[in-house]
Amino acid sequence: MDTSPAALDVLVVGAGVSGLATAFGLARRGLAVQVLDAAARPGGVIATVRRDGALYETGPNSALDTTPLIGELLTAAGIAAERENASEVSNTRFVVKRGAPVPLPMSPGAFLATPLFSPLAKARLALEPFLRRQPAGEEETIAHFVRRRLGREFLDYAIEPFVAGIYAGDPERLSVPAAFPKLHALEQKYGSLIVGAVLGARERRKRAETAKNTAKSFSFRGGMQTLTDALARDVGRVEVGARALALARGDDGAFAVTFEQGGANRVSRARAVVLAVPAHEAARLAYPLAPEATVALQAIEYPAVTVVASAYRREDVDHRLDGFGFLAPRVEGRAVLGTLFSSSMFGGRAPEGQVLLTNFVGGRRNPELAVADDETILAKVAAEHRTLLGARAPALWHAVTRWPRAIPQYELGHLARVAKVAEAEKAVPGLRFCANWRGGVSVGDCIANAHATADSLAAWLRAPVSA
Ligand SMILES: Cc1cc2nc3c(=O)[nH]c(=O)nc-3n(C[C@H](O)[C@H](O)[C@H](O)COP(=O)(O)OP(=O)(O)OC[C@H]3O[C@@H](n4cnc5c(N)ncnc54)[C@H](O)[C@@H]3O)c2cc1C
């Protein structure tokens, strides 16, 4: 391998969607890029598996089309035609109440009629536009925010399960400005979520953006891995089985990453480096160059989540599975955080006459269950299928995937931690951090952040002296 300082413009450590989309953007801007990943294949938590005629995801099942940058990326990577939007049926989402999945209301009429919220909780919403806003600068948990603005029932039966669905997180710990910056901005700007939702929709139309609650869910005919495979193919120089061990900076300002691959240690040098790895790994690698950022990064926690794919004969499940899936609120005391009706969302997920469900357990709510043995987890998941979906026979098969550190938690103090990282980027020109612990955990947010990182780094590389 050529290790001369001029060999590479940018070394990207981490080939999840954040690292790959950054590398893709840099390569498109004519820069020489290499990507290193410790795993045996690129993609990070995005991984699609085929089994017995079914196709299941071990990580994200879909992405939300919230920004035009996503469509641009898919076109540039040559996979726009592979994209598949979630079926119409999956516009319906269920929330478990008193042991049964209830559709989440999607219109004012359905809201008035839904049994999910009591008449008192619904009436309380009318007060929301008149409530005092939180003083700017005071960081608040999502639970406190929702109780204050919308009331306890909205926390229990709408926001808490939704937060579990996105972050596998605890609303009593997640920071509103860090985890839900748009919600926070609505209150700060308009003084009300309801007024802000109406006026904000107009502004988004002007910017051609789509709100997360109305954006289209999509995947690909061959599953989510189509995306990361295409990016890796296009970038070309993606080294797998290559664990970065140490990062250093020479007198000439170039970065050197020592990595282990195939039992041997090697070194790659580049003018800039992007750490697109989980926070604890970024902390370790950045320590010699940015010790203060390290302390901040180490404080970002990742609860474990275990994903169970379950295939059933269609005739063995009573529920029509006519939706996206269900979320189970904490107050309902269920074993699963939620279950996706994967074969109702996209074609080709299960063979004819079968259905595929994807179940999530653990997270902040139930960390012990995420690390229990397979038998315990499978028994609990099967029991939920019997009770909530009317499964009358055992699953044809289950597949268990464990993510010991699944999703970064944007908890109180997160913005201050990320600010420390931004200071390190200023202090060490050419060092960048781009991963899901910053700027949003969704695939769409990772793509948007990667785009911004590639843009700013390319600009810096063209004029490094002024940085
Ligand atoms: C179970 C699950 C379900 C999800 N569902 C959805 C969903 O439906 N929709 C959605 O939008 N989002 C979802 N998400 C979130 C989203 O998938 C992730 O936030 C996103 O894919 C993370 O991408 P990333 O590149 O930032 O990190 P990762 O995918 O974690 O990639 C980091 C990479 O760094 C590598 N690495 C680590 N250390 C080193 C090292 N020392 N040297 C070299 N390489 C290293 C790892 O091998 C890995 O490939 C889900 C996440 C999980 C875990």
The ligand as a MOL file (V3000), in Angstrom:
LIG
                    3D

  0  0  0     0  0            999 V3000
M  V30 BEGIN CTAB
M  V30 COUNTS 53 58 0 0 0
M  V30 BEGIN ATOM
M  V30 1 C -31.8060 -2.3910 15.1420 0
M  V30 2 C -31.8210 -1.0360 14.4930 0
M  V30 3 C -32.9340 -0.6270 13.7720 0
M  V30 4 C -32.9570 0.6290 13.1610 0
M  V30 5 N -34.0620 0.9970 12.4180 0
M  V30 6 C -34.0240 2.1480 11.7020 0
M  V30 7 C -35.0530 2.4540 10.7570 0
M  V30 8 O -36.0020 1.6680 10.5620 0
M  V30 9 N -34.9600 3.6100 10.0490 0
M  V30 10 C -33.9080 4.4730 10.2160 0
M  V30 11 O -33.8680 5.5180 9.5430 0
M  V30 12 N -32.9030 4.1990 11.0960 0
M  V30 13 C -32.9300 3.0630 11.8170 0
M  V30 14 N -31.9040 2.7550 12.6680 0
M  V30 15 C -30.8040 3.7280 12.8430 0
M  V30 16 C -29.8270 3.7320 11.6640 0
M  V30 17 O -29.8490 2.4970 11.0150 0
M  V30 18 C -28.4050 3.9900 12.1530 0
M  V30 19 O -28.3720 5.1390 12.9850 0
M  V30 20 C -27.4200 4.1950 11.0040 0
M  V30 21 O -27.5270 3.1680 10.0440 0
M  V30 22 C -26.0150 4.2820 11.5970 0
M  V30 23 O -25.0590 4.4800 10.5890 0
M  V30 24 P -23.5740 4.8970 10.9700 0
M  V30 25 O -22.7590 4.7890 9.7430 0
M  V30 26 O -23.5780 6.2250 11.6510 0
M  V30 27 O -23.0840 3.8510 12.0760 0
M  V30 28 P -22.8640 2.2740 11.9720 0
M  V30 29 O -23.8200 1.6510 11.0390 0
M  V30 30 O -22.8190 1.8070 13.3780 0
M  V30 31 O -21.4150 2.1300 11.3080 0
M  V30 32 C -20.2210 2.3100 12.0220 0
M  V30 33 C -19.1640 1.4280 11.3960 0
M  V30 34 O -17.9200 1.6500 12.0670 0
M  V30 35 C -17.2200 0.4320 12.0830 0
M  V30 36 N -16.1790 0.5090 13.1190 0
M  V30 37 C -16.3330 0.6090 14.4550 0
M  V30 38 N -15.1270 0.6900 15.0490 0
M  V30 39 C -14.2010 0.6530 14.0650 0
M  V30 40 C -12.7760 0.7110 14.0460 0
M  V30 41 N -12.0360 0.8300 15.1630 0
M  V30 42 N -12.1400 0.6240 12.8510 0
M  V30 43 C -12.8390 0.5100 11.7030 0
M  V30 44 N -14.2020 0.4480 11.6740 0
M  V30 45 C -14.8560 0.5250 12.8330 0
M  V30 46 C -18.2870 -0.6080 12.3590 0
M  V30 47 O -17.8520 -1.9020 11.9540 0
M  V30 48 C -19.4490 -0.0690 11.5170 0
M  V30 49 O -19.4760 -0.6500 10.2300 0
M  V30 50 C -31.8400 1.5020 13.2910 0
M  V30 51 C -30.7020 1.0930 14.0110 0
M  V30 52 C -30.6820 -0.1690 14.6060 0
M  V30 53 C -29.4520 -0.6140 15.3550 0
M  V30 END ATOM
M  V30 BEGIN BOND
M  V30 1 1 1 2
M  V30 2 1 2 3
M  V30 3 2 2 52
M  V30 4 2 3 4
M  V30 5 1 4 5
M  V30 6 1 4 50
M  V30 7 2 5 6
M  V30 8 1 6 7
M  V30 9 1 6 13
M  V30 10 2 7 8
M  V30 11 1 7 9
M  V30 12 1 9 10
M  V30 13 2 10 11
M  V30 14 1 10 12
M  V30 15 2 12 13
M  V30 16 1 13 14
M  V30 17 1 14 15
M  V30 18 1 14 50
M  V30 19 1 15 16
M  V30 20 1 16 17
M  V30 21 1 16 18
M  V30 22 1 18 19
M  V30 23 1 18 20
M  V30 24 1 20 21
M  V30 25 1 20 22
M  V30 26 1 22 23
M  V30 27 1 23 24
M  V30 28 2 24 25
M  V30 29 1 24 26
M  V30 30 1 24 27
M  V30 31 1 27 28
M  V30 32 2 28 29
M  V30 33 1 28 30
M  V30 34 1 28 31
M  V30 35 1 31 32
M  V30 36 1 32 33
M  V30 37 1 33 34
M  V30 38 1 33 48
M  V30 39 1 34 35
M  V30 40 1 35 36
M  V30 41 1 35 46
M  V30 42 1 36 37
M  V30 43 1 36 45
M  V30 44 2 37 38
M  V30 45 1 38 39
M  V30 46 1 39 40
M  V30 47 2 39 45
M  V30 48 1 40 41
M  V30 49 2 40 42
M  V30 50 1 42 43
M  V30 51 2 43 44
M  V30 52 1 44 45
M  V30 53 1 46 47
M  V30 54 1 46 48
M  V30 55 1 48 49
M  V30 56 2 50 51
M  V30 57 1 51 52
M  V30 58 1 52 53
M  V30 END BOND
M  V30 END CTAB
M  END
